[in-house]
Amino acid sequence: MTITGSPRSPERRKQDVLARLEREEDIWVATADADGVPFLVALWFVWDGESLWMSTRITNPTGRNLRDGARTRPALGDTRDVVLIDGDVETFGAQDVPAAASAAFEAKHGWDPVKDSPSYAYFRVRPRAVQALHGVHEMPGRHLMRDGVWVV
C-alpha cells in the first residue's frame, strides 16, 4: 500500500465515524462464549446518536453471547478503512424494547424482528471505546473515545 495522503485530523475521523454509523446498514459483531470460543457475524444495526441497536435470535450463539457476556466488539469496514467499537451490551426482549428503537430499526431496514418471532431480541451497545483509521499511517490518533467519552 502506498500512502499518498496525510492522516485525517481527530475531528475529521469522528465526523467520518458518525456519518458511517448513520449510513451503514451492516456491522461485524464479535462475541465470545463462556469458554472463550469466538463468534463473528454481520448484523443489521441502527445508530441512535448514542448507542448501536441490533437484533438477532436470543437462541443463537451470538444472541446468547451478547446477553450473557454483556460485551462486544462491533466493527465497520475493512482493514484499510476500519472503525472498531468496544461496547457494553444490554438485552431487550419483545416486550421491553423501547418503541423508538424498534421503530428506527424498522424504518431503516423495513423489518422489526420481534414482530417476526419472539425468539428475536434487541441489543443496545453503548460504546466504551472507538478507534478509526485508514491504514497504518493513521495508527497514531486512532482512539476517538475512551471510557465512554469522546476524546475529540
N, CA, C and O of each residue as an XYZ file, in Angstrom:
608
protein
N       0.834     -1.172      0.000
C       0.000      0.000      0.000
C       0.881      1.239      0.000
O       1.824      1.339      0.785
N       0.580      2.159     -0.861
C       1.281      3.430     -0.899
C       0.433      4.471     -0.198
O      -0.743      4.647     -0.513
N       1.034      5.150      0.743
C       0.329      6.198      1.466
C       0.590      7.508      0.741
O       1.731      7.958      0.633
N      -0.474      8.107      0.251
C      -0.320      9.338     -0.522
C      -0.883     10.552      0.193
O      -0.586     11.684     -0.189
N      -1.680     10.343      1.210
C      -2.305     11.472      1.894
C      -1.836     11.603      3.321
O      -1.169     10.721      3.863
N      -2.191     12.704      3.910
C      -1.898     12.933      5.322
C      -2.970     12.255      6.162
O      -4.096     12.070      5.702
N      -2.626     11.886      7.389
C      -3.650     11.346      8.284
C      -4.765     12.371      8.522
O      -4.509     13.574      8.569
N      -5.977     11.894      8.668
C      -7.096     12.780      8.993
C      -6.938     13.310     10.405
O      -6.354     12.651     11.266
N      -7.450     14.473     10.631
C      -7.447     15.029     11.987
C      -8.398     14.203     12.849
O      -9.298     13.551     12.319
N      -8.212     14.221     14.161
C      -9.152     13.514     15.033
C     -10.594     13.983     14.835
O     -11.519     13.171     14.855
N     -10.788     15.287     14.645
C     -12.133     15.809     14.426
C     -12.747     15.247     13.149
O     -13.926     14.894     13.127
N     -11.955     15.165     12.093
C     -12.447     14.617     10.822
C     -12.769     13.126     10.978
O     -13.768     12.648     10.442
N     -11.932     12.402     11.702
C     -12.190     10.981     11.929
C     -13.510     10.787     12.661
O     -14.293      9.905     12.307
N     -13.763     11.608     13.684
C     -15.021     11.494     14.417
C     -16.196     11.780     13.493
O     -17.185     11.048     13.511
N     -16.104     12.834     12.685
C     -17.167     13.142     11.718
C     -17.406     11.964     10.777
O     -18.551     11.609     10.497
N     -16.324     11.360     10.291
C     -16.439     10.214      9.378
C     -17.088      9.017     10.071
O     -17.919      8.330      9.476
N     -16.711      8.766     11.326
C     -17.302      7.658     12.087
C     -18.798      7.878     12.261
O     -19.586      6.969     12.004
N     -19.200      9.060     12.690
C     -20.612      9.340     12.915
C     -21.411      9.236     11.612
O     -22.542      8.749     11.613
N     -20.831      9.688     10.516
C     -21.512      9.577      9.214
C     -21.683      8.108      8.817
O     -22.733      7.721      8.304
N     -20.671      7.309      9.050
C     -20.772      5.874      8.730
C     -21.808      5.181      9.593
O     -22.553      4.330      9.108
N     -21.861      5.538     10.870
C     -22.848      4.925     11.757
C     -24.269      5.250     11.306
O     -25.173      4.434     11.484
N     -24.474      6.410     10.737
C     -25.787      6.771     10.198
C     -26.061      6.049      8.872
O     -27.187      5.619      8.621
N     -25.047      5.919      8.036
C     -25.202      5.452      6.654
C     -25.166      3.932      6.509
O     -25.974      3.361      5.777
N     -24.244      3.282      7.194
C     -24.043      1.844      7.005
C     -25.242      1.052      7.496
O     -25.962      1.501      8.388
N     -25.458     -0.120      6.922
C     -26.559     -0.984      7.327
C     -26.098     -2.185      8.139
O     -26.798     -2.626      9.050
N     -24.928     -2.714      7.814
C     -24.407     -3.923      8.464
C     -23.174     -3.581      9.275
O     -22.423     -2.663      8.947
N     -22.983     -4.343     10.342
C     -21.791     -4.181     11.164
C     -21.312     -5.578     11.570
O     -22.123     -6.448     11.887
N     -20.003     -5.787     11.561
C     -19.446     -7.043     12.055
C     -19.524     -7.035     13.569
O     -19.143     -6.052     14.205
N     -20.011     -8.118     14.153
C     -20.198     -8.196     15.600
C     -19.390     -9.389     16.120
O     -19.669    -10.539     15.784
N     -18.391     -9.091     16.942
C     -17.555    -10.128     17.542
C     -17.994    -10.355     18.984
O     -18.154     -9.410     19.756
N     -18.186    -11.639     19.336
C     -18.524    -12.028     20.701
C     -17.738    -13.285     21.040
O     -17.090    -13.878     20.177
N     -17.801    -13.678     22.294
C     -17.192    -14.934     22.729
C     -18.110    -15.572     23.761
O     -18.813    -14.884     24.502
N     -18.090    -16.905     23.795
C     -18.901    -17.590     24.802
C     -18.102    -17.737     26.093
O     -16.972    -17.258     26.186
N     -18.685    -18.395     27.081
C     -18.056    -18.522     28.402
C     -16.721    -19.266     28.337
O     -15.858    -19.068     29.192
N     -16.550    -20.125     27.322
C     -15.293    -20.854     27.155
C     -14.285    -20.082     26.311
O     -13.178    -20.562     26.067
N     -14.670    -18.886     25.865
C     -13.772    -18.079     25.049
C     -13.836    -18.393     23.563
O     -13.019    -17.885     22.795
N     -14.791    -19.221     23.139
C     -14.931    -19.539     21.716
C     -15.477    -18.300     21.003
O     -16.554    -17.815     21.349
N     -14.743    -17.784     20.007
C     -15.171    -16.550     19.348
C     -16.241    -16.801     18.285
O     -16.310    -17.872     17.681
N     -17.065    -15.787     18.078
C     -18.074    -15.783     17.024
C     -18.009    -14.425     16.346
O     -17.826    -13.403     17.009
N     -18.158    -14.412     15.036
C     -18.155    -13.175     14.266
C     -19.266    -13.269     13.237
O     -19.261    -14.164     12.392
N     -20.217    -12.349     13.303
C     -21.321    -12.324     12.354
C     -21.588    -10.878     11.955
O     -21.217     -9.944     12.666
N     -22.227    -10.712     10.825
C     -22.693     -9.392     10.400
C     -24.164     -9.262     10.774
O     -24.962    -10.163     10.516
N     -24.512     -8.141     11.380
C     -25.898     -7.872     11.754
C     -26.305     -6.491     11.250
O     -25.478     -5.584     11.150
N     -27.589     -6.345     10.935
C     -28.121     -5.012     10.684
C     -28.081     -4.240     11.988
O     -28.159     -4.822     13.070
N     -27.959     -2.913     11.877
C     -27.925     -2.090     13.073
C     -28.505     -0.721     12.785
O     -28.662     -0.316     11.633
N     -28.817     -0.021     13.864
C     -29.250      1.372     13.826
C     -28.435      2.121     14.870
O     -28.198      1.611     15.965
N     -28.014      3.316     14.533
C     -27.317      4.204     15.455
C     -28.307      5.278     15.891
O     -28.901      5.939     15.040
N     -28.499      5.468     17.194
C     -29.461      6.466     17.677
C     -28.788      7.751     18.155
O     -29.428      8.595     18.783
N     -27.515      7.896     17.861
C     -26.763      9.071     18.296
C     -25.934      8.825     19.542
O     -25.018      9.587     19.853
N     -26.267      7.738     20.263
C     -25.515      7.377     21.464
C     -25.171      5.904     21.529
O     -24.154      5.522     22.106
N     -26.024      5.070     20.932
C     -25.851      3.618     21.036
C     -26.172      2.960     19.697
O     -26.897      3.505     18.866
N     -25.609      1.777     19.523
C     -25.989      0.911     18.415
C     -27.132      0.023     18.879
O     -27.125     -0.458     20.012
N     -28.107     -0.197     18.017
C     -29.179     -1.156     18.269
C     -29.088     -2.221     17.197
O     -29.050     -1.908     16.007
N     -29.052     -3.476     17.612
C     -29.018     -4.592     16.667
C     -29.955     -5.668     17.178
O     -30.407     -5.631     18.322
N     -30.237     -6.622     16.314
C     -31.152     -7.680     16.707
C     -30.692     -9.004     16.121
O     -30.191     -9.067     14.999
N     -30.869    -10.047     16.893
C     -30.658    -11.411     16.432
C     -31.451    -12.325     17.371
O     -31.979    -11.890     18.395
N     -31.514    -13.566     17.001
C     -32.239    -14.516     17.852
C     -31.457    -14.754     19.146
O     -30.241    -14.940     19.128
N     -32.163    -14.744     20.240
C     -31.543    -14.985     21.546
C     -31.091    -16.436     21.658
O     -30.299    -16.776     22.537
N     -31.593    -17.295     20.768
C     -31.281    -18.723     20.811
C     -30.028    -19.087     20.020
O     -29.583    -20.233     20.081
N     -29.452    -18.149     19.282
C     -28.234    -18.497     18.539
C     -26.996    -18.078     19.336
O     -27.120    -17.320     20.299
N     -25.809    -18.550     18.960
C     -24.613    -18.239     19.756
C     -24.364    -16.748     19.948
O     -24.012    -16.326     21.050
N     -24.537    -15.950     18.917
C     -24.289    -14.517     19.057
C     -25.270    -13.889     20.029
O     -24.870    -13.086     20.872
N     -26.552    -14.238     19.928
C     -27.548    -13.707     20.858
C     -27.252    -14.083     22.291
O     -27.334    -13.247     23.192
N     -26.907    -15.350     22.504
C     -26.565    -15.789     23.866
C     -25.321    -15.066     24.378
O     -25.274    -14.643     25.533
N     -24.318    -14.927     23.519
C     -23.073    -14.271     23.942
C     -23.292    -12.799     24.266
O     -22.738    -12.282     25.236
N     -24.102    -12.124     23.450
C     -24.394    -10.727     23.735
C     -25.110    -10.597     25.080
O     -24.770     -9.739     25.894
N     -26.096    -11.453     25.300
C     -26.861    -11.418     26.555
C     -25.988    -11.789     27.754
O     -25.955    -11.068     28.751
N     -25.287    -12.908     27.654
C     -24.558    -13.441     28.812
C     -23.236    -12.724     29.062
O     -22.854    -12.514     30.214
N     -22.546    -12.352     28.009
C     -21.244    -11.707     28.172
C     -21.337    -10.219     28.385
O     -20.464     -9.616     29.010
N     -22.418     -9.608     27.856
C     -22.676     -8.177     28.011
C     -21.569     -7.285     27.461
O     -21.447     -6.124     27.852
N     -20.747     -7.841     26.536
C     -19.696     -7.059     25.871
C     -19.590     -7.520     24.434
O     -19.886     -8.671     24.113
N     -19.161     -6.607     23.566
C     -18.953     -6.954     22.167
C     -17.956     -5.992     21.548
O     -17.651     -4.939     22.107
N     -17.454     -6.376     20.385
C     -16.597     -5.503     19.595
C     -17.136     -5.467     18.177
O     -16.728     -6.270     17.337
N     -18.045     -4.547     17.902
C     -18.504     -4.365     16.521
C     -17.452     -3.624     15.702
O     -16.654     -2.860     16.244
N     -17.461     -3.860     14.387
C     -16.504     -3.201     13.500
C     -17.160     -2.898     12.163
O     -17.963     -3.679     11.651
N     -16.801     -1.752     11.614
C     -17.219     -1.351     10.274
C     -16.015     -1.360      9.358
O     -14.898     -1.064      9.783
N     -16.241     -1.699      8.097
C     -15.219     -1.528      7.089
C     -14.273     -2.697      6.954
O     -14.515     -3.805      7.433
N     -13.178     -2.391      6.275
C     -12.141     -3.388      6.042
C     -10.840     -2.892      6.673
O     -10.829     -1.868      7.356
N      -9.766     -3.605      6.446
C      -8.505     -3.273      7.112
C      -7.920     -1.936      6.672
O      -7.051     -1.396      7.355
N      -8.373     -1.397      5.557
C      -7.858     -0.105      5.087
C      -8.751      1.067      5.486
O      -8.396      2.224      5.266
N      -9.892      0.772      6.064
C     -10.816      1.815      6.498
C     -11.709      1.220      7.577
O     -12.844      0.827      7.308
N     -11.194      1.157      8.790
C     -11.871      0.425      9.854
C     -12.320      1.338     10.983
O     -11.663      2.323     11.320
N     -13.466      0.976     11.556
C     -13.956      1.568     12.798
C     -14.161      0.410     13.754
O     -14.929     -0.508     13.464
N     -13.483      0.444     14.887
C     -13.622     -0.569     15.933
C     -14.308      0.059     17.133
O     -13.940      1.145     17.582
N     -15.314     -0.644     17.646
C     -16.080     -0.152     18.783
C     -16.067     -1.226     19.860
O     -16.422     -2.374     19.592
N     -15.669     -0.874     21.057
C     -15.813     -1.762     22.206
C     -17.024     -1.272     22.970
O     -17.116     -0.094     23.316
N     -17.969     -2.193     23.236
C     -19.190     -1.734     23.858
C     -19.767     -2.664     24.902
O     -19.503     -3.866     24.922
N     -20.569     -2.061     25.773
C     -21.334     -2.791     26.772
C     -22.720     -3.060     26.202
O     -23.301     -2.209     25.527
N     -23.242     -4.247     26.478
C     -24.491     -4.701     25.868
C     -25.598     -4.797     26.908
O     -25.397     -5.269     28.027
N     -26.769     -4.334     26.500
C     -27.992     -4.502     27.280
C     -28.999     -5.208     26.378
O     -29.161     -4.830     25.217
N     -29.674     -6.226     26.899
C     -30.599     -7.054     26.124
C     -32.040     -6.651     26.405
O     -32.420     -6.398     27.548
N     -32.842     -6.596     25.332
C     -34.254     -6.242     25.433
C     -35.088     -7.283     24.703
O     -34.875     -7.536     23.517
N     -36.036     -7.886     25.409
C     -36.983     -8.792     24.790
C     -38.071     -8.012     24.065
O     -38.096     -6.782     24.099
N     -38.970     -8.741     23.409
C     -40.016     -8.119     22.597
C     -40.846     -7.115     23.388
O     -41.206     -6.065     22.856
N     -41.155     -7.416     24.642
C     -41.987     -6.521     25.437
C     -41.199     -5.358     26.051
O     -41.791     -4.375     26.497
N     -39.876     -5.469     26.074
C     -39.050     -4.485     26.770
C     -38.372     -3.459     25.866
O     -37.936     -2.409     26.338
N     -38.282     -3.753     24.576
C     -37.532     -2.868     23.681
C     -38.240     -1.511     23.591
O     -39.454     -1.453     23.394
N     -37.480     -0.425     23.735
C     -38.099      0.889     23.588
C     -38.710      1.050     22.193
O     -38.118      0.649     21.190
N     -39.891      1.637     22.151
C     -40.604      1.800     20.877
C     -39.772      2.572     19.862
O     -39.807      2.262     18.671
N     -39.025      3.570     20.317
C     -38.209      4.366     19.395
C     -37.134      3.511     18.723
O     -36.826      3.714     17.549
N     -36.566      2.561     19.459
C     -35.516      1.702     18.892
C     -36.092      0.765     17.835
O     -35.532      0.645     16.745
N     -37.195      0.104     18.142
C     -37.774     -0.812     17.149
C     -38.314     -0.048     15.954
O     -38.228     -0.536     14.828
N     -38.866      1.138     16.169
C     -39.365      1.945     15.050
C     -38.214      2.400     14.152
O     -38.346      2.384     12.928
N     -37.096      2.803     14.740
C     -35.939      3.223     13.945
C     -35.369      2.054     13.156
O     -34.969      2.214     12.003
N     -35.332      0.884     13.774
C     -34.828     -0.309     13.099
C     -35.724     -0.648     11.911
O     -35.235     -0.930     10.817
N     -37.028     -0.620     12.132
C     -37.973     -0.931     11.061
C     -37.917      0.126      9.955
O     -38.005     -0.217      8.775
N     -37.774      1.392     10.315
C     -37.689      2.455      9.315
C     -36.449      2.291      8.434
O     -36.508      2.525      7.227
N     -35.340      1.893      9.032
C     -34.087      1.768      8.276
C     -34.049      0.492      7.448
O     -33.579      0.503      6.311
N     -34.541     -0.608      8.012
C     -34.370     -1.907      7.362
C     -35.649     -2.516      6.814
O     -35.604     -3.529      6.117
N     -36.797     -1.907      7.123
C     -38.060     -2.444      6.642
C     -38.503     -3.707      7.352
O     -39.280     -4.496      6.814
N     -38.007     -3.892      8.560
C     -38.291     -5.136      9.288
C     -38.121     -4.889     10.777
O     -37.131     -4.297     11.207
N     -39.089     -5.346     11.561
C     -38.966     -5.330     13.015
C     -38.885     -6.783     13.463
O     -39.890     -7.492     13.435
N     -37.713     -7.234     13.873
C     -37.508     -8.647     14.198
C     -38.476     -9.212     15.227
O     -38.947    -10.337     15.065
N     -38.785     -8.465     16.279
C     -39.644     -9.030     17.317
C     -41.087     -9.204     16.853
O     -41.845     -9.964     17.457
N     -41.473     -8.503     15.783
C     -42.787     -8.755     15.183
C     -42.763    -10.050     14.386
O     -43.799    -10.676     14.166
N     -41.571    -10.442     13.957
C     -41.396    -11.654     13.157
C     -41.433    -12.911     14.012
O     -42.067    -13.902     13.651
N     -40.743    -12.861     15.154
C     -40.649    -14.041     16.011
C     -40.258    -13.633     17.426
O     -39.406    -12.761     17.602
N     -40.864    -14.246     18.428
C     -40.483    -13.919     19.813
C     -39.075    -14.397     20.174
O     -38.566    -14.055     21.242
N     -38.442    -15.179     19.303
C     -37.077    -15.624     19.603
C     -36.044    -14.529     19.332
O     -34.873    -14.689     19.676
N     -36.462    -13.425     18.722
C     -35.548    -12.304     18.495
C     -35.521    -11.406     19.722
O     -36.506    -11.266     20.447
N     -34.364    -10.808     19.924
C     -34.196     -9.795     20.963
C     -33.463     -8.616     20.342
O     -32.824     -8.745     19.298
N     -33.562     -7.492     20.984
C     -32.773     -6.320     20.606
C     -31.631     -6.187     21.598
O     -31.747     -6.548     22.769
N     -30.531     -5.661     21.096
C     -29.341     -5.455     21.910
C     -28.870     -4.019     21.726
O     -28.588     -3.583     20.610
N     -28.789     -3.294     22.829
C     -28.239     -1.935     22.784
C     -26.770     -2.030     23.162
O     -26.414     -2.575     24.207
N     -25.929     -1.494     22.298
C     -24.489     -1.476     22.550
C     -24.079     -0.026     22.799
O     -24.149      0.824     21.912
N     -23.656      0.223     24.017
C     -23.168      1.552     24.387
C     -21.649      1.547     24.221
O     -20.951      0.811     24.919
N     -21.139      2.357     23.308
C     -19.689      2.368     23.085
C     -18.918      2.796     24.322
O     -19.275      3.758     25.001
N     -17.851      2.056     24.596
C     -16.903      2.419     25.658
C     -15.613      2.948     25.040
O     -14.929      3.784     25.630
N     -15.286      2.448     23.835
C     -14.081      2.893     23.131
C     -14.367      2.836     21.638
O     -15.066      1.942     21.159
N     -13.815      3.807     20.908
C     -13.951      3.849     19.456
C     -12.581      4.175     18.874
O     -11.896      5.098     19.314
N     -12.207      3.389     17.869
C     -10.983      3.642     17.118
C     -11.345      3.743     15.638
O     -12.254      3.060     15.169
N     -10.628      4.600     14.902
C     -10.855      4.726     13.463
C      -9.527      4.996     12.774
O      -8.737      5.829     13.220
N      -9.293      4.278     11.677
C      -8.064      4.502     10.924
C      -8.197      4.049      9.482
O      -8.909      3.097      9.160
N      -7.480      4.773      8.626
C      -7.300      4.431      7.214
C      -5.856      3.961      7.044
O      -5.027      4.722      6.546
N      -5.541      2.766      7.430
C      -4.193      2.248      7.254
C      -3.244      2.632      8.368
O      -3.592      3.363      9.296
N      -2.032      2.112      8.245
C      -1.029      2.226      9.304
C      -0.642      3.673      9.597
O      -0.301      3.996     10.735
N      -0.689      4.546      8.599
C      -0.292      5.934      8.838
C      -1.273      6.672      9.755
O      -0.976      7.770     10.224
N      -2.438      6.072     10.009
C      -3.390      6.679     10.932
C      -3.446      5.963     12.286
O      -4.357      6.206     13.078
N      -2.488      5.092     12.552
C      -2.451      4.434     13.862
C      -2.334      5.467     14.989
O      -3.096      5.385     15.951
N      -1.421      6.424     14.910
C      -1.416      7.463     15.951
C      -2.728      8.259     15.871
O      -3.159      8.635     14.781
N      -3.334      8.505     16.979
C      -4.567      9.287     17.000
C      -5.831      8.508     16.675
O      -6.887      9.106     16.470
N      -5.742      7.178     16.623
C      -6.903      6.370     16.233
C      -7.953      6.274     17.329
O      -9.108      5.963     17.040
N      -7.587      6.533     18.571
C      -8.534      6.427     19.687
C      -9.376      7.700     19.767
O      -8.867      8.767     20.108
N     -10.659      7.580     19.453
C     -11.569      8.717     19.452
C     -12.460      8.766     20.686
O     -12.968      9.825     21.055
N     -12.646      7.609     21.322
C     -13.441      7.523     22.543
C     -12.731      6.592     23.502
O     -12.202      5.551     23.113
N     -12.731      6.985     24.754
C     -12.201      6.144     25.843
C     -13.159      6.239     27.024
O     -13.664      7.315     27.344
N     -13.401      5.103     27.665
C     -14.261      5.059     28.846
C     -15.627      5.713     28.601
O     -16.192      6.342     29.495
N     -16.147      5.557     27.380
C     -17.469      6.069     27.042
C     -17.540      7.556     26.762
O     -18.633      8.105     26.625
N     -16.388      8.224     26.675
C     -16.355      9.657     26.446
C     -15.544      9.951     25.189
O     -14.417      9.478     25.041
N     -16.135     10.748     24.272
C     -15.377     11.163     23.097
C     -14.192     11.998     23.556
O     -14.358     12.918     24.357
N     -13.010     11.694     23.066
C     -11.806     12.459     23.427
C     -11.522     13.533     22.388
O     -10.550     14.281     22.492
N     -12.372     13.592     21.406
C     -12.232     14.583     20.315
C     -13.366     15.577     20.405
O     -13.447     16.496     19.590
